[in-house]
C-alpha cells in the first residue's frame, strides 16, 4: 500500500457530527459533575476559562449541556 492510497483510518474524521447527540451521550455516561470537571474534561485551563457560575453553589453538580450553555469563550 502506498502513502497516496492511505485513507487516514477511523480516527481521521470528526466523531462529533451531531453535537446534541454527543451532549446526550456524555450526560448518559457521566451524569452530573462539577463545572471544573467538565472544563478539565474538555481540555480547558481553569485559570483562563470564562464561565458563568452565577447561581451555582461550590462544587454543584451540573450536566454537560448546562456546562456548555454557561461557557462563554467556546
PDB file of N, CA, C and O in Angstrom:
ATOM      1  N   UNK A   1       0.845  -1.177   0.000  1.00  0.00           N
ATOM      2  CA  UNK A   1       0.000   0.000   0.000  1.00  0.00           C
ATOM      3  C   UNK A   1       0.891   1.241   0.000  1.00  0.00           C
ATOM      4  O   UNK A   1       1.797   1.363   0.825  1.00  0.00           O
ATOM      5  N   UNK A   2       0.634   2.138  -0.909  1.00  0.00           N
ATOM      6  CA  UNK A   2       1.421   3.366  -0.965  1.00  0.00           C
ATOM      7  C   UNK A   2       0.775   4.442  -0.102  1.00  0.00           C
ATOM      8  O   UNK A   2      -0.399   4.344   0.258  1.00  0.00           O
ATOM      9  N   UNK A   3       1.552   5.468   0.225  1.00  0.00           N
ATOM     10  CA  UNK A   3       1.041   6.565   1.046  1.00  0.00           C
ATOM     11  C   UNK A   3      -0.121   7.290   0.391  1.00  0.00           C
ATOM     12  O   UNK A   3      -0.991   7.808   1.092  1.00  0.00           O
ATOM     13  N   UNK A   4      -0.160   7.342  -0.936  1.00  0.00           N
ATOM     14  CA  UNK A   4      -1.222   8.075  -1.627  1.00  0.00           C
ATOM     15  C   UNK A   4      -2.573   7.378  -1.512  1.00  0.00           C
ATOM     16  O   UNK A   4      -3.605   8.026  -1.685  1.00  0.00           O
ATOM     17  N   UNK A   5      -2.598   6.074  -1.224  1.00  0.00           N
ATOM     18  CA  UNK A   5      -3.881   5.369  -1.117  1.00  0.00           C
ATOM     19  C   UNK A   5      -4.341   5.221   0.331  1.00  0.00           C
ATOM     20  O   UNK A   5      -5.412   4.667   0.580  1.00  0.00           O
ATOM     21  N   UNK A   6      -3.556   5.703   1.284  1.00  0.00           N
ATOM     22  CA  UNK A   6      -3.945   5.591   2.688  1.00  0.00           C
ATOM     23  C   UNK A   6      -5.117   6.505   2.966  1.00  0.00           C
ATOM     24  O   UNK A   6      -5.081   7.674   2.584  1.00  0.00           O
ATOM     25  N   UNK A   7      -6.154   6.015   3.615  1.00  0.00           N
ATOM     26  CA  UNK A   7      -7.395   6.766   3.816  1.00  0.00           C
ATOM     27  C   UNK A   7      -7.456   7.489   5.149  1.00  0.00           C
ATOM     28  O   UNK A   7      -8.417   8.219   5.396  1.00  0.00           O
ATOM     29  N   UNK A   8      -6.473   7.316   6.015  1.00  0.00           N
ATOM     30  CA  UNK A   8      -6.468   8.040   7.283  1.00  0.00           C
ATOM     31  C   UNK A   8      -6.983   7.243   8.455  1.00  0.00           C
ATOM     32  O   UNK A   8      -6.818   7.669   9.598  1.00  0.00           O
ATOM     33  N   UNK A   9      -7.588   6.126   8.221  1.00  0.00           N
ATOM     34  CA  UNK A   9      -8.076   5.304   9.323  1.00  0.00           C
ATOM     35  C   UNK A   9      -9.331   5.868   9.976  1.00  0.00           C
ATOM     36  O   UNK A   9      -9.845   6.907   9.562  1.00  0.00           O
ATOM     37  N   UNK A  10      -9.816   5.177  10.993  1.00  0.00           N
ATOM     38  CA  UNK A  10     -11.052   5.567  11.667  1.00  0.00           C
ATOM     39  C   UNK A  10     -10.934   6.901  12.394  1.00  0.00           C
ATOM     40  O   UNK A  10     -11.926   7.618  12.523  1.00  0.00           O
ATOM     41  N   UNK A  11      -9.758   7.241  12.864  1.00  0.00           N
ATOM     42  CA  UNK A  11      -9.582   8.473  13.617  1.00  0.00           C
ATOM     43  C   UNK A  11      -9.442   9.712  12.748  1.00  0.00           C
ATOM     44  O   UNK A  11      -9.232  10.810  13.262  1.00  0.00           O
ATOM     45  N   UNK A  12      -9.555   9.549  11.455  1.00  0.00           N
ATOM     46  CA  UNK A  12      -9.347  10.661  10.548  1.00  0.00           C
ATOM     47  C   UNK A  12     -10.514  11.650  10.528  1.00  0.00           C
ATOM     48  O   UNK A  12     -10.304  12.843  10.304  1.00  0.00           O
ATOM     49  N   UNK A  13     -11.735  11.174  10.758  1.00  0.00           N
ATOM     50  CA  UNK A  13     -12.919  12.043  10.711  1.00  0.00           C
ATOM     51  C   UNK A  13     -13.335  12.464  12.109  1.00  0.00           C
ATOM     52  O   UNK A  13     -13.082  11.756  13.085  1.00  0.00           O
ATOM     53  N   UNK A  14     -13.974  13.618  12.197  1.00  0.00           N
ATOM     54  CA  UNK A  14     -14.524  14.068  13.471  1.00  0.00           C
ATOM     55  C   UNK A  14     -15.677  13.150  13.863  1.00  0.00           C
ATOM     56  O   UNK A  14     -16.530  12.832  13.035  1.00  0.00           O
ATOM     57  N   UNK A  15     -15.702  12.731  15.109  1.00  0.00           N
ATOM     58  CA  UNK A  15     -16.769  11.857  15.598  1.00  0.00           C
ATOM     59  C   UNK A  15     -17.959  12.651  16.123  1.00  0.00           C
ATOM     60  O   UNK A  15     -18.972  12.061  16.499  1.00  0.00           O
ATOM     61  N   UNK A  16     -17.855  13.969  16.154  1.00  0.00           N
ATOM     62  CA  UNK A  16     -18.921  14.792  16.707  1.00  0.00           C
ATOM     63  C   UNK A  16     -19.670  15.468  15.557  1.00  0.00           C
ATOM     64  O   UNK A  16     -19.615  16.687  15.400  1.00  0.00           O
ATOM     65  N   UNK A  17     -20.363  14.668  14.767  1.00  0.00           N
ATOM     66  CA  UNK A  17     -21.126  15.242  13.668  1.00  0.00           C
ATOM     67  C   UNK A  17     -22.454  15.805  14.157  1.00  0.00           C
ATOM     68  O   UNK A  17     -23.036  16.671  13.505  1.00  0.00           O
ATOM     69  N   UNK A  18     -22.940  15.321  15.302  1.00  0.00           N
ATOM     70  CA  UNK A  18     -24.189  15.808  15.872  1.00  0.00           C
ATOM     71  C   UNK A  18     -23.938  16.219  17.324  1.00  0.00           C
ATOM     72  O   UNK A  18     -23.977  15.368  18.213  1.00  0.00           O
ATOM     73  N   UNK A  19     -23.678  17.514  17.585  1.00  0.00           N
ATOM     74  CA  UNK A  19     -23.339  17.969  18.943  1.00  0.00           C
ATOM     75  C   UNK A  19     -24.405  17.644  19.994  1.00  0.00           C
ATOM     76  O   UNK A  19     -24.066  17.327  21.134  1.00  0.00           O
ATOM     77  N   UNK A  20     -25.689  17.719  19.623  1.00  0.00           N
ATOM     78  CA  UNK A  20     -26.762  17.414  20.581  1.00  0.00           C
ATOM     79  C   UNK A  20     -26.692  15.952  21.014  1.00  0.00           C
ATOM     80  O   UNK A  20     -26.833  15.642  22.197  1.00  0.00           O
ATOM     81  N   UNK A  21     -26.479  15.073  20.067  1.00  0.00           N
ATOM     82  CA  UNK A  21     -26.362  13.645  20.377  1.00  0.00           C
ATOM     83  C   UNK A  21     -25.130  13.381  21.245  1.00  0.00           C
ATOM     84  O   UNK A  21     -25.168  12.545  22.148  1.00  0.00           O
ATOM     85  N   UNK A  22     -24.037  14.099  20.965  1.00  0.00           N
ATOM     86  CA  UNK A  22     -22.818  13.970  21.755  1.00  0.00           C
ATOM     87  C   UNK A  22     -23.082  14.386  23.204  1.00  0.00           C
ATOM     88  O   UNK A  22     -22.689  13.680  24.133  1.00  0.00           O
ATOM     89  N   UNK A  23     -23.752  15.541  23.402  1.00  0.00           N
ATOM     90  CA  UNK A  23     -24.071  16.017  24.749  1.00  0.00           C
ATOM     91  C   UNK A  23     -24.933  15.011  25.498  1.00  0.00           C
ATOM     92  O   UNK A  23     -24.686  14.732  26.671  1.00  0.00           O
ATOM     93  N   UNK A  24     -25.941  14.466  24.829  1.00  0.00           N
ATOM     94  CA  UNK A  24     -26.821  13.485  25.467  1.00  0.00           C
ATOM     95  C   UNK A  24     -26.035  12.244  25.877  1.00  0.00           C
ATOM     96  O   UNK A  24     -26.266  11.686  26.949  1.00  0.00           O
ATOM     97  N   UNK A  25     -25.111  11.817  25.029  1.00  0.00           N
ATOM     98  CA  UNK A  25     -24.282  10.664  25.351  1.00  0.00           C
ATOM     99  C   UNK A  25     -23.375  10.929  26.539  1.00  0.00           C
ATOM    100  O   UNK A  25     -23.216  10.072  27.408  1.00  0.00           O
ATOM    101  N   UNK A  26     -22.782  12.110  26.579  1.00  0.00           N
ATOM    102  CA  UNK A  26     -21.916  12.487  27.703  1.00  0.00           C
ATOM    103  C   UNK A  26     -22.710  12.468  29.003  1.00  0.00           C
ATOM    104  O   UNK A  26     -22.226  11.965  30.017  1.00  0.00           O
ATOM    105  N   UNK A  27     -23.919  13.008  28.982  1.00  0.00           N
ATOM    106  CA  UNK A  27     -24.735  13.063  30.185  1.00  0.00           C
ATOM    107  C   UNK A  27     -25.190  11.669  30.613  1.00  0.00           C
ATOM    108  O   UNK A  27     -25.266  11.373  31.805  1.00  0.00           O
ATOM    109  N   UNK A  28     -25.490  10.822  29.641  1.00  0.00           N
ATOM    110  CA  UNK A  28     -25.922   9.458  29.965  1.00  0.00           C
ATOM    111  C   UNK A  28     -24.767   8.666  30.590  1.00  0.00           C
ATOM    112  O   UNK A  28     -24.969   7.917  31.545  1.00  0.00           O
ATOM    113  N   UNK A  29     -23.572   8.835  30.053  1.00  0.00           N
ATOM    114  CA  UNK A  29     -22.421   8.071  30.539  1.00  0.00           C
ATOM    115  C   UNK A  29     -21.877   8.635  31.855  1.00  0.00           C
ATOM    116  O   UNK A  29     -21.630   7.892  32.805  1.00  0.00           O
ATOM    117  N   UNK A  30     -21.696   9.950  31.897  1.00  0.00           N
ATOM    118  CA  UNK A  30     -21.000  10.560  33.028  1.00  0.00           C
ATOM    119  C   UNK A  30     -21.915  11.236  34.038  1.00  0.00           C
ATOM    120  O   UNK A  30     -21.464  11.590  35.127  1.00  0.00           O
ATOM    121  N   UNK A  31     -23.178  11.422  33.709  1.00  0.00           N
ATOM    122  CA  UNK A  31     -24.105  12.042  34.655  1.00  0.00           C
ATOM    123  C   UNK A  31     -23.779  13.497  34.904  1.00  0.00           C
ATOM    124  O   UNK A  31     -23.387  14.223  33.990  1.00  0.00           O
ATOM    125  N   UNK A  32     -23.941  13.913  36.126  1.00  0.00           N
ATOM    126  CA  UNK A  32     -23.715  15.304  36.505  1.00  0.00           C
ATOM    127  C   UNK A  32     -22.404  15.409  37.275  1.00  0.00           C
ATOM    128  O   UNK A  32     -22.126  14.603  38.163  1.00  0.00           O
ATOM    129  N   UNK A  33     -21.611  16.405  36.927  1.00  0.00           N
ATOM    130  CA  UNK A  33     -20.313  16.639  37.558  1.00  0.00           C
ATOM    131  C   UNK A  33     -20.169  18.136  37.810  1.00  0.00           C
ATOM    132  O   UNK A  33     -20.992  18.930  37.357  1.00  0.00           O
ATOM    133  N   UNK A  34     -19.121  18.514  38.533  1.00  0.00           N
ATOM    134  CA  UNK A  34     -18.854  19.940  38.755  1.00  0.00           C
ATOM    135  C   UNK A  34     -18.419  20.574  37.433  1.00  0.00           C
ATOM    136  O   UNK A  34     -17.927  19.891  36.535  1.00  0.00           O
ATOM    137  N   UNK A  35     -18.611  21.898  37.332  1.00  0.00           N
ATOM    138  CA  UNK A  35     -18.206  22.564  36.094  1.00  0.00           C
ATOM    139  C   UNK A  35     -16.701  22.472  35.897  1.00  0.00           C
ATOM    140  O   UNK A  35     -16.219  22.485  34.764  1.00  0.00           O
ATOM    141  N   UNK A  36     -15.946  22.377  37.010  1.00  0.00           N
ATOM    142  CA  UNK A  36     -14.495  22.242  36.901  1.00  0.00           C
ATOM    143  C   UNK A  36     -14.121  20.914  36.239  1.00  0.00           C
ATOM    144  O   UNK A  36     -13.181  20.850  35.447  1.00  0.00           O
ATOM    145  N   UNK A  37     -14.869  19.852  36.574  1.00  0.00           N
ATOM    146  CA  UNK A  37     -14.638  18.552  35.940  1.00  0.00           C
ATOM    147  C   UNK A  37     -14.835  18.659  34.433  1.00  0.00           C
ATOM    148  O   UNK A  37     -13.988  18.218  33.656  1.00  0.00           O
ATOM    149  N   UNK A  38     -15.969  19.252  34.020  1.00  0.00           N
ATOM    150  CA  UNK A  38     -16.262  19.367  32.589  1.00  0.00           C
ATOM    151  C   UNK A  38     -15.214  20.227  31.883  1.00  0.00           C
ATOM    152  O   UNK A  38     -14.844  19.936  30.745  1.00  0.00           O
ATOM    153  N   UNK A  39     -14.735  21.277  32.540  1.00  0.00           N
ATOM    154  CA  UNK A  39     -13.724  22.137  31.930  1.00  0.00           C
ATOM    155  C   UNK A  39     -12.433  21.358  31.661  1.00  0.00           C
ATOM    156  O   UNK A  39     -11.870  21.426  30.569  1.00  0.00           O
ATOM    157  N   UNK A  40     -11.980  20.625  32.664  1.00  0.00           N
ATOM    158  CA  UNK A  40     -10.762  19.820  32.510  1.00  0.00           C
ATOM    159  C   UNK A  40     -10.988  18.729  31.464  1.00  0.00           C
ATOM    160  O   UNK A  40     -10.100  18.440  30.663  1.00  0.00           O
ATOM    161  N   UNK A  41     -12.172  18.128  31.473  1.00  0.00           N
ATOM    162  CA  UNK A  41     -12.515  17.080  30.505  1.00  0.00           C
ATOM    163  C   UNK A  41     -12.381  17.617  29.076  1.00  0.00           C
ATOM    164  O   UNK A  41     -11.896  16.917  28.187  1.00  0.00           O
ATOM    165  N   UNK A  42     -12.812  18.861  28.865  1.00  0.00           N
ATOM    166  CA  UNK A  42     -12.713  19.482  27.538  1.00  0.00           C
ATOM    167  C   UNK A  42     -11.326  20.056  27.253  1.00  0.00           C
ATOM    168  O   UNK A  42     -11.109  20.641  26.192  1.00  0.00           O
ATOM    169  N   UNK A  43     -10.390  19.899  28.182  1.00  0.00           N
ATOM    170  CA  UNK A  43      -9.027  20.365  27.968  1.00  0.00           C
ATOM    171  C   UNK A  43      -8.851  21.859  28.169  1.00  0.00           C
ATOM    172  O   UNK A  43      -7.924  22.449  27.615  1.00  0.00           O
ATOM    173  N   UNK A  44      -9.723  22.484  28.950  1.00  0.00           N
ATOM    174  CA  UNK A  44      -9.652  23.924  29.187  1.00  0.00           C
ATOM    175  C   UNK A  44      -8.837  24.223  30.440  1.00  0.00           C
ATOM    176  O   UNK A  44      -8.803  23.422  31.374  1.00  0.00           O
ATOM    177  N   UNK A  45      -8.190  25.363  30.454  1.00  0.00           N
ATOM    178  CA  UNK A  45      -7.396  25.809  31.597  1.00  0.00           C
ATOM    179  C   UNK A  45      -8.324  26.504  32.588  1.00  0.00           C
ATOM    180  O   UNK A  45      -8.979  27.484  32.234  1.00  0.00           O
ATOM    181  N   UNK A  46      -8.389  26.016  33.810  1.00  0.00           N
ATOM    182  CA  UNK A  46      -9.286  26.581  34.818  1.00  0.00           C
ATOM    183  C   UNK A  46      -8.955  28.031  35.152  1.00  0.00           C
ATOM    184  O   UNK A  46      -9.829  28.775  35.595  1.00  0.00           O
ATOM    185  N   UNK A  47      -7.716  28.440  34.948  1.00  0.00           N
ATOM    186  CA  UNK A  47      -7.312  29.822  35.214  1.00  0.00           C
ATOM    187  C   UNK A  47      -7.734  30.756  34.074  1.00  0.00           C
ATOM    188  O   UNK A  47      -7.896  31.957  34.290  1.00  0.00           O
ATOM    189  N   UNK A  48      -7.910  30.223  32.881  1.00  0.00           N
ATOM    190  CA  UNK A  48      -8.212  31.034  31.698  1.00  0.00           C
ATOM    191  C   UNK A  48      -9.676  30.970  31.269  1.00  0.00           C
ATOM    192  O   UNK A  48     -10.102  31.762  30.428  1.00  0.00           O
ATOM    193  N   UNK A  49     -10.445  30.054  31.824  1.00  0.00           N
ATOM    194  CA  UNK A  49     -11.818  29.821  31.381  1.00  0.00           C
ATOM    195  C   UNK A  49     -12.724  31.002  31.733  1.00  0.00           C
ATOM    196  O   UNK A  49     -12.577  31.619  32.788  1.00  0.00           O
ATOM    197  N   UNK A  50     -13.641  31.297  30.856  1.00  0.00           N
ATOM    198  CA  UNK A  50     -14.644  32.336  31.082  1.00  0.00           C
ATOM    199  C   UNK A  50     -15.987  31.626  31.225  1.00  0.00           C
ATOM    200  O   UNK A  50     -16.661  31.350  30.232  1.00  0.00           O
ATOM    201  N   UNK A  51     -16.365  31.337  32.456  1.00  0.00           N
ATOM    202  CA  UNK A  51     -17.526  30.511  32.756  1.00  0.00           C
ATOM    203  C   UNK A  51     -18.483  31.271  33.667  1.00  0.00           C
ATOM    204  O   UNK A  51     -18.056  31.881  34.646  1.00  0.00           O
ATOM    205  N   UNK A  52     -19.761  31.236  33.352  1.00  0.00           N
ATOM    206  CA  UNK A  52     -20.786  31.892  34.153  1.00  0.00           C
ATOM    207  C   UNK A  52     -21.233  30.939  35.265  1.00  0.00           C
ATOM    208  O   UNK A  52     -22.064  30.058  35.045  1.00  0.00           O
ATOM    209  N   UNK A  53     -20.668  31.128  36.461  1.00  0.00           N
ATOM    210  CA  UNK A  53     -21.033  30.249  37.579  1.00  0.00           C
ATOM    211  C   UNK A  53     -22.040  30.903  38.521  1.00  0.00           C
ATOM    212  O   UNK A  53     -22.223  30.444  39.649  1.00  0.00           O
ATOM    213  N   UNK A  54     -22.693  31.973  38.063  1.00  0.00           N
ATOM    214  CA  UNK A  54     -23.671  32.641  38.927  1.00  0.00           C
ATOM    215  C   UNK A  54     -24.836  31.696  39.237  1.00  0.00           C
ATOM    216  O   UNK A  54     -25.356  31.015  38.353  1.00  0.00           O
ATOM    217  N   UNK A  55     -25.226  31.672  40.496  1.00  0.00           N
ATOM    218  CA  UNK A  55     -26.316  30.823  40.934  1.00  0.00           C
ATOM    219  C   UNK A  55     -25.912  29.394  41.278  1.00  0.00           C
ATOM    220  O   UNK A  55     -26.743  28.611  41.739  1.00  0.00           O
ATOM    221  N   UNK A  56     -24.654  29.047  41.060  1.00  0.00           N
ATOM    222  CA  UNK A  56     -24.178  27.707  41.393  1.00  0.00           C
ATOM    223  C   UNK A  56     -23.507  27.718  42.761  1.00  0.00           C
ATOM    224  O   UNK A  56     -22.771  28.645  43.097  1.00  0.00           O
ATOM    225  N   UNK A  57     -23.768  26.688  43.535  1.00  0.00           N
ATOM    226  CA  UNK A  57     -23.073  26.521  44.810  1.00  0.00           C
ATOM    227  C   UNK A  57     -21.686  25.945  44.527  1.00  0.00           C
ATOM    228  O   UNK A  57     -21.434  25.434  43.436  1.00  0.00           O
ATOM    229  N   UNK A  58     -20.788  26.027  45.508  1.00  0.00           N
ATOM    230  CA  UNK A  58     -19.459  25.428  45.355  1.00  0.00           C
ATOM    231  C   UNK A  58     -19.596  23.940  45.056  1.00  0.00           C
ATOM    232  O   UNK A  58     -20.309  23.216  45.751  1.00  0.00           O
ATOM    233  N   UNK A  59     -18.907  23.499  44.018  1.00  0.00           N
ATOM    234  CA  UNK A  59     -18.887  22.088  43.598  1.00  0.00           C
ATOM    235  C   UNK A  59     -20.267  21.527  43.271  1.00  0.00           C
ATOM    236  O   UNK A  59     -20.471  20.316  43.353  1.00  0.00           O
ATOM    237  N   UNK A  60     -21.212  22.382  42.903  1.00  0.00           N
ATOM    238  CA  UNK A  60     -22.538  21.899  42.499  1.00  0.00           C
ATOM    239  C   UNK A  60     -22.412  21.087  41.221  1.00  0.00           C
ATOM    240  O   UNK A  60     -21.671  21.455  40.309  1.00  0.00           O
ATOM    241  N   UNK A  61     -23.130  19.999  41.163  1.00  0.00           N
ATOM    242  CA  UNK A  61     -23.075  19.110  40.019  1.00  0.00           C
ATOM    243  C   UNK A  61     -24.051  19.588  38.942  1.00  0.00           C
ATOM    244  O   UNK A  61     -25.225  19.837  39.217  1.00  0.00           O
ATOM    245  N   UNK A  62     -23.543  19.713  37.705  1.00  0.00           N
ATOM    246  CA  UNK A  62     -24.364  20.127  36.574  1.00  0.00           C
ATOM    247  C   UNK A  62     -24.142  19.154  35.414  1.00  0.00           C
ATOM    248  O   UNK A  62     -23.164  18.407  35.393  1.00  0.00           O
ATOM    249  N   UNK A  63     -25.053  19.177  34.467  1.00  0.00           N
ATOM    250  CA  UNK A  63     -24.915  18.321  33.291  1.00  0.00           C
ATOM    251  C   UNK A  63     -23.906  18.938  32.322  1.00  0.00           C
ATOM    252  O   UNK A  63     -23.558  20.113  32.439  1.00  0.00           O
ATOM    253  N   UNK A  64     -23.448  18.142  31.378  1.00  0.00           N
ATOM    254  CA  UNK A  64     -22.528  18.650  30.352  1.00  0.00           C
ATOM    255  C   UNK A  64     -23.219  19.717  29.518  1.00  0.00           C
ATOM    256  O   UNK A  64     -22.596  20.707  29.134  1.00  0.00           O
ATOM    257  N   UNK A  65     -24.504  19.522  29.234  1.00  0.00           N
ATOM    258  CA  UNK A  65     -25.265  20.509  28.480  1.00  0.00           C
ATOM    259  C   UNK A  65     -25.325  21.847  29.192  1.00  0.00           C
ATOM    260  O   UNK A  65     -25.164  22.894  28.565  1.00  0.00           O
ATOM    261  N   UNK A  66     -25.555  21.823  30.499  1.00  0.00           N
ATOM    262  CA  UNK A  66     -25.578  23.050  31.294  1.00  0.00           C
ATOM    263  C   UNK A  66     -24.202  23.713  31.281  1.00  0.00           C
ATOM    264  O   UNK A  66     -24.101  24.936  31.179  1.00  0.00           O
ATOM    265  N   UNK A  67     -23.157  22.916  31.382  1.00  0.00           N
ATOM    266  CA  UNK A  67     -21.799  23.452  31.307  1.00  0.00           C
ATOM    267  C   UNK A  67     -21.581  24.188  29.986  1.00  0.00           C
ATOM    268  O   UNK A  67     -21.055  25.300  29.977  1.00  0.00           O
ATOM    269  N   UNK A  68     -21.977  23.580  28.881  1.00  0.00           N
ATOM    270  CA  UNK A  68     -21.782  24.183  27.576  1.00  0.00           C
ATOM    271  C   UNK A  68     -22.592  25.471  27.424  1.00  0.00           C
ATOM    272  O   UNK A  68     -22.134  26.410  26.772  1.00  0.00           O
ATOM    273  N   UNK A  69     -23.779  25.531  28.010  1.00  0.00           N
ATOM    274  CA  UNK A  69     -24.601  26.745  27.938  1.00  0.00           C
ATOM    275  C   UNK A  69     -23.945  27.893  28.696  1.00  0.00           C
ATOM    276  O   UNK A  69     -24.036  29.045  28.274  1.00  0.00           O
ATOM    277  N   UNK A  70     -23.279  27.586  29.819  1.00  0.00           N
ATOM    278  CA  UNK A  70     -22.673  28.619  30.659  1.00  0.00           C
ATOM    279  C   UNK A  70     -21.270  28.997  30.220  1.00  0.00           C
ATOM    280  O   UNK A  70     -20.733  30.001  30.689  1.00  0.00           O
ATOM    281  N   UNK A  71     -20.674  28.238  29.351  1.00  0.00           N
ATOM    282  CA  UNK A  71     -19.320  28.511  28.870  1.00  0.00           C
ATOM    283  C   UNK A  71     -19.360  29.694  27.919  1.00  0.00           C
ATOM    284  O   UNK A  71     -20.091  29.674  26.929  1.00  0.00           O
ATOM    285  N   UNK A  72     -18.579  30.725  28.214  1.00  0.00           N
ATOM    286  CA  UNK A  72     -18.637  31.966  27.443  1.00  0.00           C
ATOM    287  C   UNK A  72     -17.607  32.052  26.335  1.00  0.00           C
ATOM    288  O   UNK A  72     -17.813  32.783  25.367  1.00  0.00           O
ATOM    289  N   UNK A  73     -16.513  31.334  26.447  1.00  0.00           N
ATOM    290  CA  UNK A  73     -15.416  31.523  25.491  1.00  0.00           C
ATOM    291  C   UNK A  73     -15.207  30.347  24.555  1.00  0.00           C
ATOM    292  O   UNK A  73     -14.077  30.107  24.132  1.00  0.00           O
ATOM    293  N   UNK A  74     -16.235  29.617  24.221  1.00  0.00           N
ATOM    294  CA  UNK A  74     -16.053  28.478  23.318  1.00  0.00           C
ATOM    295  C   UNK A  74     -16.875  28.644  22.082  1.00  0.00           C
ATOM    296  O   UNK A  74     -16.850  27.781  21.204  1.00  0.00           O
TER     297      UNK A  74
END
